[in-house]
Amino acid sequence: MTATVDLYTTVRSMLMAIVPNVEVVRGLGNDVSMPNGGFISMTATGMRRLATNRHIYTDLDPLVGTVANEQSTAIEIQVDCYGPASADWANSVVTVWRDQYATNLLRPIGAAPLYAENPRMMALENSSKNYEERWIVLLTLQYNPQTVTPMYFFDNLPISIGQPL
């Protein structure tokens, strides 16, 4: 499973626990109608580097080892809550994101919540030219993905005295 899928799956499970019996979908689906009734949509909106790379060296094989290049990254996820109860849902999401519950939920995938913006009302005009209630929350988490590459180590040098190499 890729890092992005892990993040979406984990955040989705948190949203479904906070707001039970409400459909939670991944945003930006092409040719997909919006669900009927109230629902929650989540969309990753950006990533930014938080630090320079960290290198983790492993030399277990006599021929070649590895180096894991870890990039500390902040990932923003926009959560859109649609429907009559959307303001309450958005407030609940912010409350839990700023709590130990979110920290414990994200820890197994190597992520941690950083902060959440306050909910904002962003009405949506539907295809019938009617306004629908939509509250938006921007959640930011830290994730440290690793890219592992081969690394050759100079750790075995035959030495003899008096003999040319």
C-alpha positions in Angstrom: 0.0 0.0 0.0 1.3 3.5 -0.8 1.8 6.2 1.7 -1.1 8.3 0.3 -3.5 5.4 0.4 -2.5 4.7 4.0 -3.1 8.3 4.9 -6.5 8.5 3.2 -7.6 5.2 4.7 -6.6 6.2 8.2 -8.1 9.7 8.0 -11.3 8.3 6.5 -11.6 5.8 9.4 -11.2 8.7 11.9 -13.9 10.7 10.1 -16.3 7.8 10.1 -15.7 7.2 13.8 -16.4 10.9 14.6 -19.5 11.2 12.4 -21.1 7.7 12.3 -23.6 6.8 9.6 -22.4 9.5 7.2 -20.8 8.6 3.9 -17.1 9.7 3.7 -15.7 9.9 0.1 -12.4 10.8 -1.5 -12.8 14.1 -3.4 -12.0 14.9 -7.1 -13.8 11.9 -8.6 -14.5 12.5 -12.3 -17.9 11.7 -13.6 -19.2 10.7 -10.2 -22.3 12.3 -8.8 -22.3 13.8 -5.3 -23.9 11.4 -2.8 -27.5 12.0 -1.8 -28.0 13.7 1.6 -25.3 14.8 3.9 -21.8 13.5 3.4 -18.1 14.3 3.9 -15.4 14.6 1.2 -11.7 14.6 1.8 -9.0 15.8 -0.7 -5.3 16.2 -0.3 -4.5 19.8 -1.3 -0.8 20.1 -0.8 2.5 19.0 0.5 5.5 20.9 1.8 8.9 20.0 3.0 9.6 20.6 6.7 13.3 19.8 6.9 16.3 18.5 4.9 16.6 14.8 4.3 17.5 12.4 7.1 19.6 9.4 6.1 19.3 6.0 7.7 22.1 3.6 6.7 21.9 -0.2 6.8 24.9 -2.4 6.1 23.7 -5.9 6.5 24.8 -7.4 3.2 28.6 -7.8 2.6 28.2 -6.6 -1.0 25.7 -3.8 -0.8 23.7 -2.0 1.9 20.9 0.6 1.7 20.3 4.2 2.6 16.8 5.3 3.5 16.3 9.0 2.5 13.5 10.3 4.8 11.7 13.5 3.9 9.8 15.3 6.7 6.6 16.4 5.0 3.5 18.4 6.0 0.4 17.2 4.1 -2.8 19.2 4.0 -6.2 17.5 3.7 -9.3 19.5 3.0 -12.4 18.0 4.6 -15.7 19.2 3.1 -18.9 18.6 5.2 -22.1 18.8 3.2 -25.7 19.0 4.6 -27.8 20.5 7.3 -25.5 19.1 10.1 -22.3 20.0 8.4 -21.3 22.8 10.8 -21.5 20.3 13.7 -19.5 17.7 11.8 -16.8 20.2 10.9 -16.5 21.3 14.5 -16.2 17.7 15.7 -13.5 17.0 13.2 -11.4 20.0 14.4 -12.0 19.0 18.0 -10.8 15.4 17.5 -7.9 16.4 15.2 -6.5 18.6 18.1 -6.8 15.7 20.5 -4.8 12.6 21.5 -7.3 10.4 19.7 -6.0 11.6 16.3 -2.4 11.3 17.4 -2.9 7.7 18.5 -4.8 6.9 15.2 -2.0 8.3 13.0 1.0 6.9 14.9 0.9 3.3 13.4 1.4 4.7 9.9 4.2 7.1 11.0 2.2 10.3 10.9 1.1 12.9 13.4 -1.5 15.7 13.4 0.1 19.2 13.3 -2.9 21.5 13.3 -6.4 22.2 12.0 -7.8 25.5 10.8 -11.2 26.6 12.2 -14.2 25.5 10.1 -15.3 27.9 7.3 -18.7 28.2 5.6 -18.3 27.8 1.9 -21.8 27.5 0.3 -22.0 25.4 -2.8 -24.3 26.1 -5.7 -25.7 22.8 -7.1 -26.8 21.9 -10.6 -30.4 23.2 -9.8 -29.0 26.6 -8.9 -29.8 26.0 -5.2 -27.3 26.7 -2.4 -26.2 23.8 -0.3 -24.6 24.1 3.1 -20.9 23.2 3.1 -18.4 23.6 5.9 -14.6 23.2 5.1 -11.8 22.3 7.5 -8.1 22.2 6.5 -6.2 19.5 8.4 -2.4 19.4 8.4 -0.4 16.3 9.4 3.3 15.4 9.4 4.4 12.3 7.5 8.0 11.2 6.9 8.1 9.0 3.8 11.3 7.1 3.0 12.9 6.3 -0.4 15.3 3.4 -0.1 18.3 3.2 -2.5 21.3 0.9 -2.6 24.5 2.1 -0.8 27.9 0.7 -1.1 30.0 0.7 2.0 33.8 0.6 2.2 34.0 -1.5 5.2 36.2 -4.5 4.2 39.8 -3.8 3.3 42.4 -6.6 3.2 45.6 -5.4 4.8 48.9 -7.2 4.7 52.3 -5.9 5.9 55.2 -6.1 3.5 53.2 -7.2 0.5 52.2 -4.8 -2.2 48.5 -4.6 -2.9 
